[in-house]
Amino acid sequence: MDKEQLKAFAKEIMAEMNLSGGKILKLIQSIAPKVDYDKGKIMVQVKRALIGQH
């Protein structure tokens, strides 16, 4: 998956989760390759990161 596809994929996930912002985009882009681009796993990891942040 190239950079543009990864960015579009990340934005799609952000739209599903009603999130916005550059930090979230970079977070998803860093998590995605580690979990083989599995949307469910990415969403769980993002939720965990956001909960840990607050």
N, CA, C and O atoms as CSV, one atom per row, in Angstrom:
chain,resi,resn,atom,element,x,y,z
A,1,MET,N,N,0.857,-1.175,0.000
A,1,MET,CA,C,0.000,0.000,0.000
A,1,MET,C,C,0.903,1.238,0.000
A,1,MET,O,O,1.771,1.382,0.861
A,2,ASP,N,N,0.690,2.126,-0.971
A,2,ASP,CA,C,1.526,3.328,-1.033
A,2,ASP,C,C,0.978,4.435,-0.129
A,2,ASP,O,O,-0.066,4.274,0.502
A,3,LYS,N,N,1.683,5.541,-0.076
A,3,LYS,CA,C,1.327,6.625,0.848
A,3,LYS,C,C,-0.076,7.172,0.621
A,3,LYS,O,O,-0.819,7.402,1.575
A,4,GLU,N,N,-0.435,7.378,-0.636
A,4,GLU,CA,C,-1.752,7.942,-0.942
A,4,GLU,C,C,-2.873,6.978,-0.560
A,4,GLU,O,O,-3.901,7.394,-0.024
A,5,GLN,N,N,-2.674,5.699,-0.834
A,5,GLN,CA,C,-3.685,4.697,-0.457
A,5,GLN,C,C,-3.806,4.611,1.054
A,5,GLN,O,O,-4.910,4.500,1.587
A,6,LEU,N,N,-2.672,4.663,1.745
A,6,LEU,CA,C,-2.674,4.602,3.204
A,6,LEU,C,C,-3.396,5.806,3.792
A,6,LEU,O,O,-4.154,5.672,4.752
A,7,LYS,N,N,-3.163,6.979,3.218
A,7,LYS,CA,C,-3.823,8.191,3.688
A,7,LYS,C,C,-5.338,8.104,3.483
A,7,LYS,O,O,-6.108,8.477,4.368
A,8,ALA,N,N,-5.759,7.614,2.327
A,8,ALA,CA,C,-7.188,7.457,2.041
A,8,ALA,C,C,-7.813,6.426,2.980
A,8,ALA,O,O,-8.928,6.618,3.464
A,9,PHE,N,N,-7.099,5.346,3.233
A,9,PHE,CA,C,-7.567,4.302,4.150
A,9,PHE,C,C,-7.726,4.867,5.559
A,9,PHE,O,O,-8.721,4.600,6.234
A,10,ALA,N,N,-6.734,5.656,6.001
A,10,ALA,CA,C,-6.781,6.267,7.329
A,10,ALA,C,C,-7.949,7.244,7.435
A,10,ALA,O,O,-8.642,7.280,8.451
A,11,LYS,N,N,-8.165,8.033,6.389
A,11,LYS,CA,C,-9.275,8.990,6.406
A,11,LYS,C,C,-10.626,8.276,6.440
A,11,LYS,O,O,-11.571,8.761,7.062
A,12,GLU,N,N,-10.716,7.142,5.782
A,12,GLU,CA,C,-11.947,6.345,5.800
A,12,GLU,C,C,-12.238,5.857,7.226
A,12,GLU,O,O,-13.376,5.926,7.690
A,13,ILE,N,N,-11.215,5.371,7.905
A,13,ILE,CA,C,-11.379,4.912,9.289
A,13,ILE,C,C,-11.742,6.085,10.195
A,13,ILE,O,O,-12.603,5.957,11.065
A,14,MET,N,N,-11.086,7.225,9.991
A,14,MET,CA,C,-11.387,8.412,10.792
A,14,MET,C,C,-12.839,8.839,10.601
A,14,MET,O,O,-13.495,9.247,11.560
A,15,ALA,N,N,-13.341,8.750,9.384
A,15,ALA,CA,C,-14.729,9.118,9.110
A,15,ALA,C,C,-15.687,8.166,9.828
A,15,ALA,O,O,-16.700,8.597,10.380
A,16,GLU,N,N,-15.364,6.872,9.818
A,16,GLU,CA,C,-16.210,5.887,10.499
A,16,GLU,C,C,-16.248,6.127,12.004
A,16,GLU,O,O,-17.274,5.906,12.648
A,17,MET,N,N,-15.124,6.580,12.561
A,17,MET,CA,C,-15.025,6.783,14.004
A,17,MET,C,C,-15.350,8.220,14.424
A,17,MET,O,O,-15.251,8.563,15.603
A,18,ASN,N,N,-15.735,9.052,13.464
A,18,ASN,CA,C,-16.034,10.467,13.707
A,18,ASN,C,C,-14.876,11.189,14.377
A,18,ASN,O,O,-15.071,11.932,15.339
A,19,LEU,N,N,-13.668,10.968,13.866
A,19,LEU,CA,C,-12.473,11.609,14.384
A,19,LEU,C,C,-11.876,12.507,13.320
A,19,LEU,O,O,-12.123,12.326,12.127
A,20,SER,N,N,-11.087,13.479,13.759
A,20,SER,CA,C,-10.386,14.339,12.816
A,20,SER,C,C,-9.082,14.796,13.448
A,20,SER,O,O,-8.914,14.740,14.666
A,21,GLY,N,N,-8.175,15.243,12.619
A,21,GLY,CA,C,-6.928,15.795,13.112
A,21,GLY,C,C,-5.713,15.051,12.594
A,21,GLY,O,O,-5.770,13.863,12.274
A,22,GLY,N,N,-4.619,15.779,12.520
A,22,GLY,CA,C,-3.379,15.231,12.003
A,22,GLY,C,C,-2.775,14.162,12.893
A,22,GLY,O,O,-2.193,13.195,12.400
A,23,LYS,N,N,-2.910,14.332,14.214
A,23,LYS,CA,C,-2.338,13.339,15.128
A,23,LYS,C,C,-3.011,11.984,14.957
A,23,LYS,O,O,-2.346,10.947,14.963
A,24,ILE,N,N,-4.322,11.997,14.805
A,24,ILE,CA,C,-5.064,10.748,14.624
A,24,ILE,C,C,-4.671,10.106,13.297
A,24,ILE,O,O,-4.491,8.891,13.221
A,25,LEU,N,N,-4.539,10.920,12.256
A,25,LEU,CA,C,-4.151,10.421,10.930
A,25,LEU,C,C,-2.792,9.725,11.004
A,25,LEU,O,O,-2.629,8.621,10.485
A,26,LYS,N,N,-1.827,10.362,11.641
A,26,LYS,CA,C,-0.493,9.771,11.768
A,26,LYS,C,C,-0.525,8.522,12.637
A,26,LYS,O,O,0.196,7.561,12.371
A,27,LEU,N,N,-1.351,8.530,13.667
A,27,LEU,CA,C,-1.488,7.359,14.529
A,27,LEU,C,C,-2.000,6.164,13.726
A,27,LEU,O,O,-1.445,5.069,13.817
A,28,ILE,N,N,-3.046,6.373,12.948
A,28,ILE,CA,C,-3.606,5.297,12.125
A,28,ILE,C,C,-2.583,4.829,11.092
A,28,ILE,O,O,-2.449,3.630,10.850
A,29,GLN,N,N,-1.867,5.765,10.488
A,29,GLN,CA,C,-0.875,5.397,9.484
A,29,GLN,C,C,0.265,4.582,10.094
A,29,GLN,O,O,0.860,3.750,9.408
A,30,SER,N,N,0.573,4.806,11.358
A,30,SER,CA,C,1.640,4.024,11.994
A,30,SER,C,C,1.139,2.664,12.481
A,30,SER,O,O,1.896,1.693,12.493
A,31,ILE,N,N,-0.119,2.590,12.878
A,31,ILE,CA,C,-0.691,1.334,13.382
A,31,ILE,C,C,-1.020,0.367,12.237
A,31,ILE,O,O,-0.797,-0.837,12.364
A,32,ALA,N,N,-1.540,0.877,11.137
A,32,ALA,CA,C,-2.055,0.046,10.043
A,32,ALA,C,C,-1.093,-1.037,9.560
A,32,ALA,O,O,-1.504,-2.193,9.468
A,33,PRO,N,N,0.158,-0.726,9.248
A,33,PRO,CA,C,1.054,-1.792,8.763
A,33,PRO,C,C,1.338,-2.866,9.818
A,33,PRO,O,O,1.589,-4.022,9.478
A,34,LYS,N,N,1.298,-2.487,11.076
A,34,LYS,CA,C,1.606,-3.432,12.155
A,34,LYS,C,C,0.523,-4.489,12.322
A,34,LYS,O,O,0.805,-5.601,12.769
A,35,VAL,N,N,-0.721,-4.151,11.963
A,35,VAL,CA,C,-1.839,-5.091,12.117
A,35,VAL,C,C,-2.375,-5.557,10.759
A,35,VAL,O,O,-3.521,-5.994,10.656
A,36,ASP,N,N,-1.551,-5.461,9.737
A,36,ASP,CA,C,-1.893,-5.915,8.381
A,36,ASP,C,C,-3.163,-5.270,7.828
A,36,ASP,O,O,-3.945,-5.919,7.134
A,37,TYR,N,N,-3.358,-4.010,8.136
A,37,TYR,CA,C,-4.455,-3.202,7.591
A,37,TYR,C,C,-5.834,-3.769,7.924
A,37,TYR,O,O,-6.767,-3.622,7.134
A,38,ASP,N,N,-5.969,-4.404,9.064
A,38,ASP,CA,C,-7.246,-4.936,9.538
A,38,ASP,C,C,-8.005,-3.805,10.240
A,38,ASP,O,O,-7.586,-3.328,11.295
A,39,LYS,N,N,-9.131,-3.381,9.639
A,39,LYS,CA,C,-9.878,-2.238,10.166
A,39,LYS,C,C,-10.292,-2.416,11.627
A,39,LYS,O,O,-10.172,-1.489,12.428
A,40,GLY,N,N,-10.772,-3.589,11.962
A,40,GLY,CA,C,-11.222,-3.841,13.333
A,40,GLY,C,C,-10.107,-3.665,14.341
A,40,GLY,O,O,-10.291,-3.026,15.378
A,41,LYS,N,N,-8.953,-4.229,14.039
A,41,LYS,CA,C,-7.813,-4.121,14.945
A,41,LYS,C,C,-7.312,-2.678,15.037
A,41,LYS,O,O,-6.920,-2.213,16.108
A,42,ILE,N,N,-7.331,-1.982,13.911
A,42,ILE,CA,C,-6.887,-0.590,13.910
A,42,ILE,C,C,-7.804,0.243,14.793
A,42,ILE,O,O,-7.333,1.058,15.587
A,43,MET,N,N,-9.108,0.043,14.659
A,43,MET,CA,C,-10.065,0.816,15.450
A,43,MET,C,C,-9.875,0.569,16.940
A,43,MET,O,O,-9.949,1.505,17.735
A,44,VAL,N,N,-9.634,-0.670,17.323
A,44,VAL,CA,C,-9.407,-0.988,18.736
A,44,VAL,C,C,-8.150,-0.285,19.236
A,44,VAL,O,O,-8.153,0.294,20.322
A,45,GLN,N,N,-7.077,-0.331,18.451
A,45,GLN,CA,C,-5.822,0.300,18.852
A,45,GLN,C,C,-5.973,1.817,18.971
A,45,GLN,O,O,-5.421,2.427,19.887
A,46,VAL,N,N,-6.713,2.421,18.053
A,46,VAL,CA,C,-6.932,3.867,18.105
A,46,VAL,C,C,-7.749,4.231,19.347
A,46,VAL,O,O,-7.432,5.198,20.040
A,47,LYS,N,N,-8.792,3.462,19.626
A,47,LYS,CA,C,-9.599,3.714,20.827
A,47,LYS,C,C,-8.748,3.597,22.086
A,47,LYS,O,O,-8.862,4.425,22.990
A,48,ARG,N,N,-7.906,2.588,22.152
A,48,ARG,CA,C,-7.012,2.407,23.293
A,48,ARG,C,C,-6.084,3.602,23.457
A,48,ARG,O,O,-5.879,4.100,24.564
A,49,ALA,N,N,-5.527,4.053,22.340
A,49,ALA,CA,C,-4.610,5.193,22.388
A,49,ALA,C,C,-5.327,6.449,22.860
A,49,ALA,O,O,-4.776,7.224,23.642
A,50,LEU,N,N,-6.541,6.651,22.393
A,50,LEU,CA,C,-7.288,7.840,22.789
A,50,LEU,C,C,-7.699,7.793,24.249
A,50,LEU,O,O,-7.686,8.817,24.931
A,51,ILE,N,N,-8.061,6.620,24.733
A,51,ILE,CA,C,-8.426,6.478,26.145
A,51,ILE,C,C,-7.207,6.730,27.017
A,51,ILE,O,O,-7.298,7.407,28.041
A,52,GLY,N,N,-6.074,6.189,26.614
A,52,GLY,CA,C,-4.839,6.367,27.376
A,52,GLY,C,C,-4.365,7.810,27.380
A,52,GLY,O,O,-3.656,8.233,28.292
A,53,GLN,N,N,-4.752,8.559,26.369
A,53,GLN,CA,C,-4.332,9.951,26.234
A,53,GLN,C,C,-5.045,10.850,27.231
A,53,GLN,O,O,-4.496,11.879,27.625
A,54,HIS,N,N,-6.252,10.491,27.649
A,54,HIS,CA,C,-7.051,11.366,28.538
A,54,HIS,C,C,-6.863,11.036,29.980
A,54,HIS,O,O,-7.462,11.677,30.844
